[in-house]
């Protein structure tokens, strides 16, 4: 059974906002008391929170979909719908959140939280849509959908000291001897299949120590287990090379082992500036002690501290413990102070219209000719009930007031042009009088001149016929080319 998971993919879906309500207040002797439709409730968010009691992403291995609650629909008597329930998901310290290859957040520190997906806003009821010109709206807004995205969670253990070394170098034995952790220890390679974490105290300094399953040459490119777990030492303040001095393999020695480990760390990248400490382990064995004393002068040429220790007899562990603590303290002191949270306000540019109109080149009849993008128009279209003519008219007024109709006319749109906003496509029919005057022949207004409107319809039909003829000619040309190739 899987017991340690440090990388998962999740489907995250925030709650949908509730629809607004269309209602008119009624009571005895007052049948039309005005609109009183309530607003729909907002959808629930999905929030990640760092929990000190969680140490793995195992729970997400069995639950790959997270969804916030949907908001409730508004109702009459100005009663707003209930908000959807937000879910707070516990993640371990050191979790990194990615989406589409981009890092969204690095969650470190107990209590740190992040809203991964925001719930949709509830649609306004007709009570909130009423004004002096529209006293009793016969429509309400639909609720917005919540954010939906696929995220990847990666766990990078938050440890101060990282132990690296070949399989069976004694890394787990060192953690067991220096802390209260009890990792699995055996006399065969790759006993450690998951990173182990222990807490160590040295005087007034407390630090954490972690090991990485045995590295072998080629680990940074996927050989062995190293690639899967090298990320767990990215945050370490100091790296310790643990060398097996009692190794009986004739083609290995401490110097070549450290060179091989350094090569893999360099291939992985991002760890060159971390301080190093060399730990010559297993000096309780006679041959191990002799080898450690023999190679120590050669290892000191690296410029890193060298310690001879035994995880079994505990010889040299006190000195090593305080050396780790000193390196950790120096690293912590060198870190810049954490700035207090500041609120940054970024106003919109004065020339930002809030939308963009882009003209496309249609290849076939019925293709989209103009694409309108922007947060406001896309949100308004998503909130509109297209089964309600009054709601569609309200949307047209909003788009016209925003300036979209004027921009469409500038880019050559005519009555019947296919315009796409969000997920919806329309045959454009302007409502702004100034735009209508330019959408037909100069000096005419197609809203009031039936003949001109008829002429516009005829021109649209002619354009569609020309498109169909062009498509037919293209197909004939393709067929002719095919026959010539076969001949």
SULPEMO-V444187 format. One record per run of one state. SS is the DSSP state (H for helix, E for strand, C for the rest). FROM is the first residue (numbers start at 1). TO is the last residue. If there is no record, write none. Layout:
# SULPEMO-V444187
ss->SS from->FROM to->TO
ss->SS from->FROM to->TO
This chain:
# SULPEMO-V444187
ss->C from->1 to->6
ss->E from->7 to->13
ss->C from->14 to->23
ss->E from->24 to->24
ss->C from->25 to->26
ss->E from->27 to->27
ss->C from->28 to->29
ss->E from->30 to->30
ss->C from->31 to->34
ss->E from->35 to->35
ss->C from->36 to->45
ss->E from->46 to->50
ss->C from->51 to->57
ss->H from->58 to->62
ss->C from->63 to->64
ss->E from->65 to->67
ss->C from->68 to->74
ss->E from->75 to->75
ss->C from->76 to->78
ss->E from->79 to->79
ss->C from->80 to->86
ss->E from->87 to->91
ss->C from->92 to->94
ss->E from->95 to->99
ss->C from->100 to->101
ss->E from->102 to->107
ss->C from->108 to->112
ss->E from->113 to->117
ss->C from->118 to->125
ss->H from->126 to->129
ss->C from->130 to->147
ss->E from->148 to->155
ss->C from->156 to->160
ss->E from->161 to->164
ss->C from->165 to->170
ss->H from->171 to->178
ss->C from->179 to->196
ss->E from->197 to->202
ss->C from->203 to->204
ss->E from->205 to->211
ss->C from->212 to->218
ss->H from->219 to->221
ss->C from->222 to->225
ss->H from->226 to->233
ss->C from->234 to->237
ss->E from->238 to->244
ss->C from->245 to->253
ss->H from->254 to->268
ss->C from->269 to->274
ss->E from->275 to->281
ss->C from->282 to->285
ss->H from->286 to->302
ss->C from->303 to->304
ss->E from->305 to->308
ss->C from->309 to->316
ss->H from->317 to->334
ss->C from->335 to->355
ss->E from->356 to->359
ss->C from->360 to->369
ss->E from->370 to->373
ss->C from->374 to->374
ss->H from->375 to->382
ss->C from->383 to->388
ss->H from->389 to->402
ss->C from->403 to->403
ss->H from->404 to->410
ss->C from->411 to->417
ss->E from->418 to->421
ss->C from->422 to->423
ss->E from->424 to->427
ss->C from->428 to->432
ss->H from->433 to->439
ss->C from->440 to->449
ss->H from->450 to->486
ss->C from->487 to->487
